[in-house]
Each structure stands twice: as structure tokens, then as C-alpha cells.
Amino acid sequence: MVTTLNPEFLRELSYVAEDEGMMKQLSRYVHRLLEKKQDDTLFTEEEFRRKLDRSSTQAAEGKYIEMRADKTVD
């Protein structure tokens, strides 16, 4: 199956949209797909605060790397 939105796929999708039962199945399937595709880079505020605390603790313990004066982040 081609993964682009071509006219044939859109025509088939319109047939599915006309059938309420098939549309419910498609909707459930799409929701399951979206759950699998969750972004792993996102985290809660609690996780963010924990990470900040851990970083602050490491810095206080001297566990950090200093950038050389002649280097930049850019």
C-alpha cells in the first residue's frame, strides 16, 4: 500500500466514512497508532523538576564539565 494521500486512498476512505461501524473501527485503530507514536522527549513537570534537582546536586558535588574559554556553544 502506498503511504501517500493519493486519489484512490481518499476514495476508499470516503467509503469507510459512509459506514459508521467501519468508521468506529478506524477511529479506534488511529488512536492506538497515536499512542504508540508518543514523543519520548516530553516529560511531566515533576520529571523536569527532578532532573533540575539532580543537575543542581551534581554541580554542587563538582561533577560538571567546563567549556574552554576559546570554545562557544555555536
Predicted model as a PDB file, atoms N, CA, C, CB and O in Angstrom, pLDDT in the B-factor column:
MODEL        1                                                                  
ATOM      1  N   MET A   1       0.839  -1.186   0.000  1.00 53.00           N  
ATOM      2  CA  MET A   1       0.000   0.000   0.000  1.00 53.00           C  
ATOM      3  C   MET A   1       0.880   1.244   0.000  1.00 53.00           C  
ATOM      4  CB  MET A   1      -0.953   0.001   1.217  1.00 53.00           C  
ATOM      5  O   MET A   1       1.880   1.303   0.717  1.00 53.00           O  
ATOM      6  N   VAL A   2       0.523   2.199  -0.773  1.00 51.00           N  
ATOM      7  CA  VAL A   2       1.253   3.461  -0.869  1.00 51.00           C  
ATOM      8  C   VAL A   2       0.880   4.318   0.340  1.00 51.00           C  
ATOM      9  CB  VAL A   2       0.932   4.207  -2.216  1.00 51.00           C  
ATOM     10  O   VAL A   2      -0.289   4.375   0.722  1.00 51.00           O  
ATOM     11  N   THR A   3       1.867   4.984   0.941  1.00 67.00           N  
ATOM     12  CA  THR A   3       1.609   5.759   2.153  1.00 67.00           C  
ATOM     13  C   THR A   3       1.277   7.222   1.881  1.00 67.00           C  
ATOM     14  CB  THR A   3       2.797   5.684   3.059  1.00 67.00           C  
ATOM     15  O   THR A   3       1.132   8.001   2.823  1.00 67.00           O  
ATOM     16  N   THR A   4       1.156   7.607   0.624  1.00 72.00           N  
ATOM     17  CA  THR A   4       0.795   8.994   0.308  1.00 72.00           C  
ATOM     18  C   THR A   4      -0.712   9.105   0.168  1.00 72.00           C  
ATOM     19  CB  THR A   4       1.499   9.474  -0.990  1.00 72.00           C  
ATOM     20  O   THR A   4      -1.402   8.108  -0.047  1.00 72.00           O  
ATOM     21  N   LEU A   5      -1.212  10.314   0.289  1.00 76.00           N  
ATOM     22  CA  LEU A   5      -2.648  10.548   0.131  1.00 76.00           C  
ATOM     23  C   LEU A   5      -2.963  10.721  -1.351  1.00 76.00           C  
ATOM     24  CB  LEU A   5      -3.108  11.798   0.944  1.00 76.00           C  
ATOM     25  O   LEU A   5      -3.032  11.841  -1.858  1.00 76.00           O  
ATOM     26  N   ASN A   6      -3.147   9.617  -2.025  1.00 86.00           N  
ATOM     27  CA  ASN A   6      -3.478   9.679  -3.440  1.00 86.00           C  
ATOM     28  C   ASN A   6      -4.997   9.583  -3.612  1.00 86.00           C  
ATOM     29  CB  ASN A   6      -2.759   8.545  -4.225  1.00 86.00           C  
ATOM     30  O   ASN A   6      -5.695   9.228  -2.662  1.00 86.00           O  
ATOM     31  N   PRO A   7      -5.515   9.888  -4.788  1.00 88.00           N  
ATOM     32  CA  PRO A   7      -6.966   9.880  -5.011  1.00 88.00           C  
ATOM     33  C   PRO A   7      -7.632   8.536  -4.680  1.00 88.00           C  
ATOM     34  CB  PRO A   7      -7.254  10.236  -6.451  1.00 88.00           C  
ATOM     35  O   PRO A   7      -8.745   8.515  -4.154  1.00 88.00           O  
ATOM     36  N   GLU A   8      -6.970   7.429  -4.979  1.00 89.00           N  
ATOM     37  CA  GLU A   8      -7.563   6.124  -4.695  1.00 89.00           C  
ATOM     38  C   GLU A   8      -7.746   5.912  -3.194  1.00 89.00           C  
ATOM     39  CB  GLU A   8      -6.693   5.010  -5.279  1.00 89.00           C  
ATOM     40  O   GLU A   8      -8.791   5.434  -2.752  1.00 89.00           O  
ATOM     41  N   PHE A   9      -6.728   6.269  -2.416  1.00 85.00           N  
ATOM     42  CA  PHE A   9      -6.818   6.118  -0.962  1.00 85.00           C  
ATOM     43  C   PHE A   9      -7.937   7.005  -0.403  1.00 85.00           C  
ATOM     44  CB  PHE A   9      -5.463   6.472  -0.293  1.00 85.00           C  
ATOM     45  O   PHE A   9      -8.708   6.571   0.453  1.00 85.00           O  
ATOM     46  N   LEU A  10      -8.019   8.240  -0.888  1.00 88.00           N  
ATOM     47  CA  LEU A  10      -9.063   9.149  -0.408  1.00 88.00           C  
ATOM     48  C   LEU A  10     -10.450   8.639  -0.781  1.00 88.00           C  
ATOM     49  CB  LEU A  10      -8.850  10.557  -0.978  1.00 88.00           C  
ATOM     50  O   LEU A  10     -11.396   8.801  -0.010  1.00 88.00           O  
ATOM     51  N   ARG A  11     -10.580   8.034  -1.935  1.00 91.00           N  
ATOM     52  CA  ARG A  11     -11.858   7.449  -2.363  1.00 91.00           C  
ATOM     53  C   ARG A  11     -12.237   6.304  -1.413  1.00 91.00           C  
ATOM     54  CB  ARG A  11     -11.770   6.934  -3.844  1.00 91.00           C  
ATOM     55  O   ARG A  11     -13.381   6.203  -0.972  1.00 91.00           O  
ATOM     56  N   GLU A  12     -11.260   5.450  -1.108  1.00 91.00           N  
ATOM     57  CA  GLU A  12     -11.509   4.340  -0.189  1.00 91.00           C  
ATOM     58  C   GLU A  12     -11.870   4.858   1.203  1.00 91.00           C  
ATOM     59  CB  GLU A  12     -10.277   3.420  -0.112  1.00 91.00           C  
ATOM     60  O   GLU A  12     -12.737   4.298   1.874  1.00 91.00           O  
ATOM     61  N   LEU A  13     -11.215   5.908   1.626  1.00 90.00           N  
ATOM     62  CA  LEU A  13     -11.511   6.496   2.928  1.00 90.00           C  
ATOM     63  C   LEU A  13     -12.934   7.048   2.962  1.00 90.00           C  
ATOM     64  CB  LEU A  13     -10.503   7.605   3.259  1.00 90.00           C  
ATOM     65  O   LEU A  13     -13.604   6.972   3.992  1.00 90.00           O  
ATOM     66  N   SER A  14     -13.394   7.599   1.851  1.00 92.00           N  
ATOM     67  CA  SER A  14     -14.766   8.111   1.810  1.00 92.00           C  
ATOM     68  C   SER A  14     -15.773   6.964   1.926  1.00 92.00           C  
ATOM     69  CB  SER A  14     -15.007   8.904   0.506  1.00 92.00           C  
ATOM     70  O   SER A  14     -16.844   7.148   2.505  1.00 92.00           O  
ATOM     71  N   TYR A  15     -15.450   5.787   1.388  1.00 92.00           N  
ATOM     72  CA  TYR A  15     -16.326   4.622   1.539  1.00 92.00           C  
ATOM     73  C   TYR A  15     -16.393   4.203   3.004  1.00 92.00           C  
ATOM     74  CB  TYR A  15     -15.829   3.444   0.664  1.00 92.00           C  
ATOM     75  O   TYR A  15     -17.460   3.847   3.504  1.00 92.00           O  
ATOM     76  N   VAL A  16     -15.259   4.247   3.685  1.00 92.00           N  
ATOM     77  CA  VAL A  16     -15.214   3.900   5.111  1.00 92.00           C  
ATOM     78  C   VAL A  16     -16.039   4.912   5.905  1.00 92.00           C  
ATOM     79  CB  VAL A  16     -13.742   3.863   5.632  1.00 92.00           C  
ATOM     80  O   VAL A  16     -16.771   4.530   6.819  1.00 92.00           O  
ATOM     81  N   ALA A  17     -15.930   6.191   5.569  1.00 93.00           N  
ATOM     82  CA  ALA A  17     -16.633   7.246   6.292  1.00 93.00           C  
ATOM     83  C   ALA A  17     -18.148   7.096   6.179  1.00 93.00           C  
ATOM     84  CB  ALA A  17     -16.208   8.612   5.772  1.00 93.00           C  
ATOM     85  O   ALA A  17     -18.881   7.554   7.055  1.00 93.00           O  
ATOM     86  N   GLU A  18     -18.617   6.463   5.118  1.00 94.00           N  
ATOM     87  CA  GLU A  18     -20.058   6.267   4.940  1.00 94.00           C  
ATOM     88  C   GLU A  18     -20.606   5.169   5.847  1.00 94.00           C  
ATOM     89  CB  GLU A  18     -20.363   5.930   3.490  1.00 94.00           C  
ATOM     90  O   GLU A  18     -21.812   5.112   6.087  1.00 94.00           O  
ATOM     91  N   ASP A  19     -19.740   4.305   6.350  1.00 93.00           N  
ATOM     92  CA  ASP A  19     -20.157   3.190   7.199  1.00 93.00           C  
ATOM     93  C   ASP A  19     -19.765   3.493   8.645  1.00 93.00           C  
ATOM     94  CB  ASP A  19     -19.516   1.848   6.719  1.00 93.00           C  
ATOM     95  O   ASP A  19     -18.581   3.554   8.975  1.00 93.00           O  
ATOM     96  N   GLU A  20     -20.768   3.680   9.503  1.00 94.00           N  
ATOM     97  CA  GLU A  20     -20.494   4.076  10.881  1.00 94.00           C  
ATOM     98  C   GLU A  20     -19.665   3.029  11.631  1.00 94.00           C  
ATOM     99  CB  GLU A  20     -21.800   4.322  11.617  1.00 94.00           C  
ATOM    100  O   GLU A  20     -18.774   3.389  12.400  1.00 94.00           O  
ATOM    101  N   GLY A  21     -19.940   1.770  11.425  1.00 94.00           N  
ATOM    102  CA  GLY A  21     -19.192   0.706  12.093  1.00 94.00           C  
ATOM    103  C   GLY A  21     -17.727   0.701  11.694  1.00 94.00           C  
ATOM    104  O   GLY A  21     -16.840   0.581  12.539  1.00 94.00           O  
ATOM    105  N   MET A  22     -17.483   0.832  10.390  1.00 94.00           N  
ATOM    106  CA  MET A  22     -16.091   0.863   9.920  1.00 94.00           C  
ATOM    107  C   MET A  22     -15.384   2.117  10.429  1.00 94.00           C  
ATOM    108  CB  MET A  22     -16.035   0.808   8.373  1.00 94.00           C  
ATOM    109  O   MET A  22     -14.192   2.084  10.735  1.00 94.00           O  
ATOM    110  N   MET A  23     -16.121   3.215  10.517  1.00 94.00           N  
ATOM    111  CA  MET A  23     -15.526   4.471  10.985  1.00 94.00           C  
ATOM    112  C   MET A  23     -15.121   4.348  12.452  1.00 94.00           C  
ATOM    113  CB  MET A  23     -16.515   5.648  10.797  1.00 94.00           C  
ATOM    114  O   MET A  23     -14.079   4.869  12.851  1.00 94.00           O  
ATOM    115  N   LYS A  24     -15.940   3.661  13.263  1.00 94.00           N  
ATOM    116  CA  LYS A  24     -15.583   3.449  14.666  1.00 94.00           C  
ATOM    117  C   LYS A  24     -14.325   2.597  14.765  1.00 94.00           C  
ATOM    118  CB  LYS A  24     -16.746   2.782  15.431  1.00 94.00           C  
ATOM    119  O   LYS A  24     -13.446   2.881  15.579  1.00 94.00           O  
ATOM    120  N   GLN A  25     -14.232   1.558  13.948  1.00 95.00           N  
ATOM    121  CA  GLN A  25     -13.038   0.703  13.949  1.00 95.00           C  
ATOM    122  C   GLN A  25     -11.804   1.502  13.549  1.00 95.00           C  
ATOM    123  CB  GLN A  25     -13.227  -0.493  12.995  1.00 95.00           C  
ATOM    124  O   GLN A  25     -10.747   1.391  14.171  1.00 95.00           O  
ATOM    125  N   LEU A  26     -11.953   2.302  12.508  1.00 94.00           N  
ATOM    126  CA  LEU A  26     -10.831   3.119  12.040  1.00 94.00           C  
ATOM    127  C   LEU A  26     -10.397   4.107  13.118  1.00 94.00           C  
ATOM    128  CB  LEU A  26     -11.212   3.873  10.752  1.00 94.00           C  
ATOM    129  O   LEU A  26      -9.203   4.320  13.330  1.00 94.00           O  
ATOM    130  N   SER A  27     -11.360   4.698  13.788  1.00 94.00           N  
ATOM    131  CA  SER A  27     -11.058   5.656  14.844  1.00 94.00           C  
ATOM    132  C   SER A  27     -10.284   4.987  15.975  1.00 94.00           C  
ATOM    133  CB  SER A  27     -12.347   6.285  15.383  1.00 94.00           C  
ATOM    134  O   SER A  27      -9.294   5.541  16.453  1.00 94.00           O  
ATOM    135  N   ARG A  28     -10.717   3.804  16.409  1.00 94.00           N  
ATOM    136  CA  ARG A  28     -10.004   3.080  17.470  1.00 94.00           C  
ATOM    137  C   ARG A  28      -8.582   2.739  17.019  1.00 94.00           C  
ATOM    138  CB  ARG A  28     -10.769   1.785  17.858  1.00 94.00           C  
ATOM    139  O   ARG A  28      -7.631   2.864  17.791  1.00 94.00           O  
ATOM    140  N   TYR A  29      -8.449   2.314  15.783  1.00 93.00           N  
ATOM    141  CA  TYR A  29      -7.130   1.954  15.264  1.00 93.00           C  
ATOM    142  C   TYR A  29      -6.202   3.166  15.225  1.00 93.00           C  
ATOM    143  CB  TYR A  29      -7.258   1.344  13.864  1.00 93.00           C  
ATOM    144  O   TYR A  29      -5.032   3.069  15.596  1.00 93.00           O  
ATOM    145  N   VAL A  30      -6.717   4.289  14.783  1.00 91.00           N  
ATOM    146  CA  VAL A  30      -5.903   5.510  14.713  1.00 91.00           C  
ATOM    147  C   VAL A  30      -5.461   5.924  16.112  1.00 91.00           C  
ATOM    148  CB  VAL A  30      -6.692   6.663  14.034  1.00 91.00           C  
ATOM    149  O   VAL A  30      -4.317   6.340  16.302  1.00 91.00           O  
ATOM    150  N   HIS A  31      -6.347   5.817  17.086  1.00 90.00           N  
ATOM    151  CA  HIS A  31      -5.974   6.166  18.457  1.00 90.00           C  
ATOM    152  C   HIS A  31      -4.873   5.242  18.981  1.00 90.00           C  
ATOM    153  CB  HIS A  31      -7.201   6.100  19.378  1.00 90.00           C  
ATOM    154  O   HIS A  31      -3.962   5.695  19.674  1.00 90.00           O  
ATOM    155  N   ARG A  32      -4.954   3.952  18.654  1.00 89.00           N  
ATOM    156  CA  ARG A  32      -3.900   3.019  19.071  1.00 89.00           C  
ATOM    157  C   ARG A  32      -2.574   3.379  18.408  1.00 89.00           C  
ATOM    158  CB  ARG A  32      -4.292   1.565  18.724  1.00 89.00           C  
ATOM    159  O   ARG A  32      -1.523   3.316  19.046  1.00 89.00           O  
ATOM    160  N   LEU A  33      -2.618   3.750  17.146  1.00 88.00           N  
ATOM    161  CA  LEU A  33      -1.390   4.156  16.448  1.00 88.00           C  
ATOM    162  C   LEU A  33      -0.773   5.390  17.093  1.00 88.00           C  
ATOM    163  CB  LEU A  33      -1.680   4.432  14.965  1.00 88.00           C  
ATOM    164  O   LEU A  33       0.442   5.462  17.274  1.00 88.00           O  
ATOM    165  N   LEU A  34      -1.614   6.358  17.439  1.00 85.00           N  
ATOM    166  CA  LEU A  34      -1.112   7.588  18.036  1.00 85.00           C  
ATOM    167  C   LEU A  34      -0.512   7.334  19.414  1.00 85.00           C  
ATOM    168  CB  LEU A  34      -2.227   8.619  18.135  1.00 85.00           C  
ATOM    169  O   LEU A  34       0.455   7.995  19.794  1.00 85.00           O  
ATOM    170  N   GLU A  35      -1.068   6.389  20.169  1.00 82.00           N  
ATOM    171  CA  GLU A  35      -0.496   6.050  21.471  1.00 82.00           C  
ATOM    172  C   GLU A  35       0.911   5.490  21.306  1.00 82.00           C  
ATOM    173  CB  GLU A  35      -1.390   5.039  22.207  1.00 82.00           C  
ATOM    174  O   GLU A  35       1.785   5.769  22.127  1.00 82.00           O  
ATOM    175  N   LYS A  36       1.140   4.705  20.260  1.00 81.00           N  
ATOM    176  CA  LYS A  36       2.464   4.133  20.007  1.00 81.00           C  
ATOM    177  C   LYS A  36       3.471   5.202  19.607  1.00 81.00           C  
ATOM    178  CB  LYS A  36       2.381   3.071  18.918  1.00 81.00           C  
ATOM    179  O   LYS A  36       4.673   5.048  19.828  1.00 81.00           O  
ATOM    180  N   LYS A  37       2.975   6.288  19.016  1.00 80.00           N  
ATOM    181  CA  LYS A  37       3.855   7.312  18.470  1.00 80.00           C  
ATOM    182  C   LYS A  37       4.137   8.430  19.474  1.00 80.00           C  
ATOM    183  CB  LYS A  37       3.247   7.895  17.212  1.00 80.00           C  
ATOM    184  O   LYS A  37       4.643   9.483  19.087  1.00 80.00           O  
ATOM    185  N   GLN A  38       3.828   8.227  20.724  1.00 75.00           N  
ATOM    186  CA  GLN A  38       4.054   9.271  21.707  1.00 75.00           C  
ATOM    187  C   GLN A  38       5.504   9.724  21.703  1.00 75.00           C  
ATOM    188  CB  GLN A  38       3.661   8.788  23.090  1.00 75.00           C  
ATOM    189  O   GLN A  38       6.420   8.930  21.491  1.00 75.00           O  
ATOM    190  N   ASP A  39       5.689  10.993  21.936  1.00 74.00           N  
ATOM    191  CA  ASP A  39       7.017  11.604  21.918  1.00 74.00           C  
ATOM    192  C   ASP A  39       7.748  11.303  23.224  1.00 74.00           C  
ATOM    193  CB  ASP A  39       6.913  13.132  21.696  1.00 74.00           C  
ATOM    194  O   ASP A  39       7.320  11.747  24.289  1.00 74.00           O  
ATOM    195  N   ASP A  40       8.841  10.556  23.151  1.00 71.00           N  
ATOM    196  CA  ASP A  40       9.609  10.192  24.335  1.00 71.00           C  
ATOM    197  C   ASP A  40      10.399  11.358  24.905  1.00 71.00           C  
ATOM    198  CB  ASP A  40      10.543   9.065  24.008  1.00 71.00           C  
ATOM    199  O   ASP A  40      10.910  11.269  26.022  1.00 71.00           O  
ATOM    200  N   THR A  41      10.509  12.449  24.157  1.00 77.00           N  
ATOM    201  CA  THR A  41      11.269  13.595  24.652  1.00 77.00           C  
ATOM    202  C   THR A  41      10.442  14.463  25.593  1.00 77.00           C  
ATOM    203  CB  THR A  41      11.771  14.433  23.487  1.00 77.00           C  
ATOM    204  O   THR A  41      10.992  15.319  26.285  1.00 77.00           O  
ATOM    205  N   LEU A  42       9.136  14.253  25.625  1.00 78.00           N  
ATOM    206  CA  LEU A  42       8.279  15.032  26.515  1.00 78.00           C  
ATOM    207  C   LEU A  42       8.258  14.387  27.896  1.00 78.00           C  
ATOM    208  CB  LEU A  42       6.842  15.143  25.942  1.00 78.00           C  
ATOM    209  O   LEU A  42       8.275  13.162  28.018  1.00 78.00           O  
ATOM    210  N   PHE A  43       8.222  15.220  28.936  1.00 81.00           N  
ATOM    211  CA  PHE A  43       8.101  14.689  30.283  1.00 81.00           C  
ATOM    212  C   PHE A  43       7.288  15.649  31.122  1.00 81.00           C  
ATOM    213  CB  PHE A  43       9.485  14.446  30.913  1.00 81.00           C  
ATOM    214  O   PHE A  43       7.105  16.808  30.749  1.00 81.00           O  
ATOM    215  N   THR A  44       6.800  15.174  32.253  1.00 86.00           N  
ATOM    216  CA  THR A  44       5.936  15.963  33.115  1.00 86.00           C  
ATOM    217  C   THR A  44       6.742  17.012  33.864  1.00 86.00           C  
ATOM    218  CB  THR A  44       5.190  15.063  34.098  1.00 86.00           C  
ATOM    219  O   THR A  44       7.973  16.991  33.864  1.00 86.00           O  
ATOM    220  N   GLU A  45       6.020  17.932  34.505  1.00 90.00           N  
ATOM    221  CA  GLU A  45       6.699  18.968  35.286  1.00 90.00           C  
ATOM    222  C   GLU A  45       7.455  18.334  36.453  1.00 90.00           C  
ATOM    223  CB  GLU A  45       5.682  20.017  35.807  1.00 90.00           C  
ATOM    224  O   GLU A  45       8.542  18.783  36.816  1.00 90.00           O  
ATOM    225  N   GLU A  46       6.871  17.289  37.032  1.00 92.00           N  
ATOM    226  CA  GLU A  46       7.532  16.594  38.138  1.00 92.00           C  
ATOM    227  C   GLU A  46       8.863  15.991  37.683  1.00 92.00           C  
ATOM    228  CB  GLU A  46       6.615  15.492  38.705  1.00 92.00           C  
ATOM    229  O   GLU A  46       9.866  16.099  38.389  1.00 92.00           O  
ATOM    230  N   GLU A  47       8.875  15.357  36.508  1.00 91.00           N  
ATOM    231  CA  GLU A  47      10.112  14.795  35.962  1.00 91.00           C  
ATOM    232  C   GLU A  47      11.130  15.898  35.678  1.00 91.00           C  
ATOM    233  CB  GLU A  47       9.820  13.998  34.677  1.00 91.00           C  
ATOM    234  O   GLU A  47      12.326  15.732  35.919  1.00 91.00           O  
ATOM    235  N   PHE A  48      10.640  17.021  35.165  1.00 92.00           N  
ATOM    236  CA  PHE A  48      11.508  18.158  34.870  1.00 92.00           C  
ATOM    237  C   PHE A  48      12.161  18.677  36.145  1.00 92.00           C  
ATOM    238  CB  PHE A  48      10.713  19.281  34.184  1.00 92.00           C  
ATOM    239  O   PHE A  48      13.366  18.928  36.175  1.00 92.00           O  
ATOM    240  N   ARG A  49      11.358  18.836  37.205  1.00 94.00           N  
ATOM    241  CA  ARG A  49      11.883  19.330  38.489  1.00 94.00           C  
ATOM    242  C   ARG A  49      12.911  18.356  39.061  1.00 94.00           C  
ATOM    243  CB  ARG A  49      10.733  19.543  39.504  1.00 94.00           C  
ATOM    244  O   ARG A  49      13.943  18.776  39.584  1.00 94.00           O  
ATOM    245  N   ARG A  50      12.628  17.044  38.960  1.00 95.00           N  
ATOM    246  CA  ARG A  50      13.579  16.038  39.441  1.00 95.00           C  
ATOM    247  C   ARG A  50      14.905  16.140  38.701  1.00 95.00           C  
ATOM    248  CB  ARG A  50      12.996  14.629  39.281  1.00 95.00           C  
ATOM    249  O   ARG A  50      15.977  16.033  39.296  1.00 95.00           O  
ATOM    250  N   LYS A  51      14.811  16.348  37.388  1.00 93.00           N  
ATOM    251  CA  LYS A  51      16.029  16.458  36.580  1.00 93.00           C  
ATOM    252  C   LYS A  51      16.825  17.712  36.970  1.00 93.00           C  
ATOM    253  CB  LYS A  51      15.674  16.494  35.072  1.00 93.00           C  
ATOM    254  O   LYS A  51      18.054  17.674  37.036  1.00 93.00           O  
ATOM    255  N   LEU A  52      16.127  18.812  37.224  1.00 94.00           N  
ATOM    256  CA  LEU A  52      16.805  20.037  37.670  1.00 94.00           C  
ATOM    257  C   LEU A  52      17.494  19.817  39.015  1.00 94.00           C  
ATOM    258  CB  LEU A  52      15.801  21.203  37.775  1.00 94.00           C  
ATOM    259  O   LEU A  52      18.637  20.233  39.209  1.00 94.00           O  
ATOM    260  N   ASP A  53      16.795  19.164  39.939  1.00 95.00           N  
ATOM    261  CA  ASP A  53      17.382  18.888  41.249  1.00 95.00           C  
ATOM    262  C   ASP A  53      18.625  18.013  41.120  1.00 95.00           C  
ATOM    263  CB  ASP A  53      16.356  18.211  42.161  1.00 95.00           C  
ATOM    264  O   ASP A  53      19.640  18.269  41.768  1.00 95.00           O  
ATOM    265  N   ARG A  54      18.543  16.986  40.287  1.00 95.00           N  
ATOM    266  CA  ARG A  54      19.686  16.088  40.093  1.00 95.00           C  
ATOM    267  C   ARG A  54      20.867  16.857  39.501  1.00 95.00           C  
ATOM    268  CB  ARG A  54      19.299  14.901  39.172  1.00 95.00           C  
ATOM    269  O   ARG A  54      22.009  16.663  39.918  1.00 95.00           O  
ATOM    270  N   SER A  55      20.594  17.724  38.535  1.00 94.00           N  
ATOM    271  CA  SER A  55      21.659  18.525  37.912  1.00 94.00           C  
ATOM    272  C   SER A  55      22.290  19.477  38.923  1.00 94.00           C  
ATOM    273  CB  SER A  55      21.105  19.321  36.715  1.00 94.00           C  
ATOM    274  O   SER A  55      23.510  19.638  38.951  1.00 94.00           O  
ATOM    275  N   SER A  56      21.467  20.103  39.744  1.00 94.00           N  
ATOM    276  CA  SER A  56      21.984  21.024  40.761  1.00 94.00           C  
ATOM    277  C   SER A  56      22.859  20.285  41.764  1.00 94.00           C  
ATOM    278  CB  SER A  56      20.828  21.730  41.489  1.00 94.00           C  
ATOM    279  O   SER A  56      23.905  20.786  42.176  1.00 94.00           O  
ATOM    280  N   THR A  57      22.425  19.094  42.152  1.00 95.00           N  
ATOM    281  CA  THR A  57      23.206  18.278  43.087  1.00 95.00           C  
ATOM    282  C   THR A  57      24.555  17.902  42.481  1.00 95.00           C  
ATOM    283  CB  THR A  57      22.427  17.008  43.475  1.00 95.00           C  
ATOM    284  O   THR A  57      25.585  17.983  43.149  1.00 95.00           O  
ATOM    285  N   GLN A  58      24.545  17.494  41.227  1.00 94.00           N  
ATOM    286  CA  GLN A  58      25.797  17.125  40.555  1.00 94.00           C  
ATOM    287  C   GLN A  58      26.737  18.326  40.461  1.00 94.00           C  
ATOM    288  CB  GLN A  58      25.510  16.567  39.145  1.00 94.00           C  
ATOM    289  O   GLN A  58      27.944  18.191  40.663  1.00 94.00           O  
ATOM    290  N   ALA A  59      26.186  19.491  40.157  1.00 92.00           N  
ATOM    291  CA  ALA A  59      27.019  20.693  40.059  1.00 92.00           C  
ATOM    292  C   ALA A  59      27.618  21.036  41.416  1.00 92.00           C  
ATOM    293  CB  ALA A  59      26.198  21.885  39.522  1.00 92.00           C  
ATOM    294  O   ALA A  59      28.785  21.417  41.500  1.00 92.00           O  
ATOM    295  N   ALA A  60      26.823  20.902  42.486  1.00 94.00           N  
ATOM    296  CA  ALA A  60      27.313  21.199  43.832  1.00 94.00           C  
ATOM    297  C   ALA A  60      28.424  20.224  44.237  1.00 94.00           C  
ATOM    298  CB  ALA A  60      26.156  21.138  44.848  1.00 94.00           C  
ATOM    299  O   ALA A  60      29.325  20.584  44.995  1.00 94.00           O  
ATOM    300  N   GLU A  61      28.353  18.994  43.730  1.00 94.00           N  
ATOM    301  CA  GLU A  61      29.381  17.990  44.033  1.00 94.00           C  
ATOM    302  C   GLU A  61      30.609  18.148  43.149  1.00 94.00           C  
ATOM    303  CB  GLU A  61      28.811  16.589  43.870  1.00 94.00           C  
ATOM    304  O   GLU A  61      31.592  17.424  43.310  1.00 94.00           O  
ATOM    305  N   GLY A  62      30.555  19.091  42.218  1.00 91.00           N  
ATOM    306  CA  GLY A  62      31.698  19.303  41.329  1.00 91.00           C  
ATOM    307  C   GLY A  62      31.714  18.373  40.125  1.00 91.00           C  
ATOM    308  O   GLY A  62      32.729  18.261  39.437  1.00 91.00           O  
ATOM    309  N   LYS A  63      30.619  17.723  39.875  1.00 91.00           N  
ATOM    310  CA  LYS A  63      30.528  16.794  38.731  1.00 91.00           C  
ATOM    311  C   LYS A  63      29.974  17.553  37.514  1.00 91.00           C  
ATOM    312  CB  LYS A  63      29.611  15.551  39.079  1.00 91.00           C  
ATOM    313  O   LYS A  63      28.794  17.450  37.179  1.00 91.00           O  
ATOM    314  N   TYR A  64      30.832  18.290  36.890  1.00 86.00           N  
ATOM    315  CA  TYR A  64      30.437  19.026  35.687  1.00 86.00           C  
ATOM    316  C   TYR A  64      31.650  19.195  34.787  1.00 86.00           C  
ATOM    317  CB  TYR A  64      29.824  20.409  36.049  1.00 86.00           C  
ATOM    318  O   TYR A  64      32.786  18.947  35.194  1.00 86.00           O  
ATOM    319  N   ILE A  65      31.391  19.622  33.560  1.00 85.00           N  
ATOM    320  CA  ILE A  65      32.460  19.826  32.584  1.00 85.00           C  
ATOM    321  C   ILE A  65      32.471  21.305  32.214  1.00 85.00           C  
ATOM    322  CB  ILE A  65      32.265  18.918  31.309  1.00 85.00           C  
ATOM    323  O   ILE A  65      31.440  21.871  31.849  1.00 85.00           O  
ATOM    324  N   GLU A  66      33.634  21.918  32.312  1.00 86.00           N  
ATOM    325  CA  GLU A  66      33.751  23.313  31.948  1.00 86.00           C  
ATOM    326  C   GLU A  66      34.139  23.435  30.476  1.00 86.00           C  
ATOM    327  CB  GLU A  66      34.778  24.021  32.844  1.00 86.00           C  
ATOM    328  O   GLU A  66      34.925  22.645  29.953  1.00 86.00           O  
ATOM    329  N   MET A  67      33.574  24.430  29.836  1.00 83.00           N  
ATOM    330  CA  MET A  67      33.898  24.698  28.451  1.00 83.00           C  
ATOM    331  C   MET A  67      35.150  25.569  28.397  1.00 83.00           C  
ATOM    332  CB  MET A  67      32.709  25.379  27.724  1.00 83.00           C  
ATOM    333  O   MET A  67      35.322  26.488  29.197  1.00 83.00           O  
ATOM    334  N   ARG A  68      36.000  25.266  27.455  1.00 85.00           N  
ATOM    335  CA  ARG A  68      37.215  26.075  27.307  1.00 85.00           C  
ATOM    336  C   ARG A  68      36.827  27.506  26.916  1.00 85.00           C  
ATOM    337  CB  ARG A  68      38.175  25.451  26.238  1.00 85.00           C  
ATOM    338  O   ARG A  68      35.796  27.735  26.284  1.00 85.00           O  
ATOM    339  N   ALA A  69      37.661  28.440  27.299  1.00 84.00           N  
ATOM    340  CA  ALA A  69      37.374  29.869  27.041  1.00 84.00           C  
ATOM    341  C   ALA A  69      37.324  30.172  25.539  1.00 84.00           C  
ATOM    342  CB  ALA A  69      38.442  30.761  27.715  1.00 84.00           C  
ATOM    343  O   ALA A  69      36.590  31.065  25.117  1.00 84.00           O  
ATOM    344  N   ASP A  70      38.097  29.438  24.730  1.00 86.00           N  
ATOM    345  CA  ASP A  70      38.125  29.722  23.295  1.00 86.00           C  
ATOM    346  C   ASP A  70      37.029  28.975  22.522  1.00 86.00           C  
ATOM    347  CB  ASP A  70      39.486  29.357  22.729  1.00 86.00           C  
ATOM    348  O   ASP A  70      36.971  29.076  21.297  1.00 86.00           O  
ATOM    349  N   LYS A  71      36.169  28.236  23.211  1.00 83.00           N  
ATOM    350  CA  LYS A  71      35.076  27.500  22.553  1.00 83.00           C  
ATOM    351  C   LYS A  71      33.750  28.202  22.809  1.00 83.00           C  
ATOM    352  CB  LYS A  71      35.011  26.029  23.057  1.00 83.00           C  
ATOM    353  O   LYS A  71      33.573  28.863  23.833  1.00 83.00           O  
ATOM    354  N   THR A  72      32.822  28.053  21.868  1.00 81.00           N  
ATOM    355  CA  THR A  72      31.476  28.604  22.048  1.00 81.00           C  
ATOM    356  C   THR A  72      30.453  27.498  21.832  1.00 81.00           C  
ATOM    357  CB  THR A  72      31.218  29.791  21.070  1.00 81.00           C  
ATOM    358  O   THR A  72      30.768  26.433  21.301  1.00 81.00           O  
ATOM    359  N   VAL A  73      29.251  27.765  22.245  1.00 77.00           N  
ATOM    360  CA  VAL A  73      28.162  26.802  22.063  1.00 77.00           C  
ATOM    361  C   VAL A  73      27.748  26.754  20.595  1.00 77.00           C  
ATOM    362  CB  VAL A  73      26.949  27.168  22.956  1.00 77.00           C  
ATOM    363  O   VAL A  73      27.288  25.719  20.114  1.00 77.00           O  
ATOM    364  N   ASP A  74      27.905  27.834  19.905  1.00 72.00           N  
ATOM    365  CA  ASP A  74      27.505  27.906  18.495  1.00 72.00           C  
ATOM    366  C   ASP A  74      28.405  27.066  17.703  1.00 72.00           C  
ATOM    367  CB  ASP A  74      27.516  29.326  17.965  1.00 72.00           C  
ATOM    368  O   ASP A  74      28.254  26.976  16.485  1.00 72.00           O  
TER     369      ASP A  74                                                      
ENDMDL                                                                          
END                                                                             
